[in-house]
Amino acid sequence: MPGTRWSRLLPTALLVTLALTAITVWSASDDIEAELAARAKDALADVGVSGGQVSFSGRDANLTGFPPDKAAQAIDAIQRIDGVRTVEISGDTAPPAGPVTTSGEPSGPPAPPSPSPSPPPTSAKPTDKAGFQAEIDRLLAATPITFEPDTTELTADGERGALEIAKLLTDAPRELRFRITGSVATGSDRKLALNRALTVERLLERNGVKRDQAYSTQRKNSDGASGEGRRVDITAEQR
């Protein structure tokens, strides 16, 4: 019967239609993937990234084989392509541990920080007359014990220099004494020289020097050159 024949032909026609539709969709999908793959290749070349592969499943990209230091750059380049839906990457994408050289290879672990410079070794305290005199001369050359003009008032530097001497003489042996000699400029009162020496003597005693180990004296007037007339000197002596 004609109706029965048509009813038998309908399922076959439907299957053929579905098959043709699937072929068309599959062909279109292949075209999309091929186009996206070509665009991905160009995008990576534009940013200078190589060493990996990009494959597509429809509009979803999968990246493999890219060096860890290039992975983020590769992902960013693919994500910018119109039509790409998602981007995934496979493999180790952790950044290299050390700094990267221009060739893209790690240059090794970072160098340890340079150690802080160690302070210069502290020289041992002198133990005899010659040693103490040499150290006294060194300290006085670095920071002379000086006074304000025509007074017994120590300058700031002069007081600092006297305190350095006090630290040195605190542990001096009992058999040593230290003569403190004051000076004044030519024409000044010679008594001022002695009073300046007394000022330093008292400062030393206040800062730990034994009373009988430092004594004051005066000397002739100086011509005052280079501050000579406004200072004191200290001399080590054997008892």
Secondary structure, 3 states (H helix, E strand, C coil): CHHHHHHHHHHHHHHHHHHHHHHHHHHHHHHHHHHHHHHHHHHHHHCCCCCCEEEEECCEEEEECCCHHHHHHHHHHHHCCCCCCEEEECCCCCCCCCCECCCCCECCCCCCCCCCCCCCCCCCCCCCHHHHHHHHHHHHHHCCEEECCCCCCECHHHHHHHHHHHHHHCCCCCCEEEEEEECCECCCCHHHHHHHHHHHHHHHHHCCCCHHHEEEEECCCECCHHHHHHEEEEEEEEC
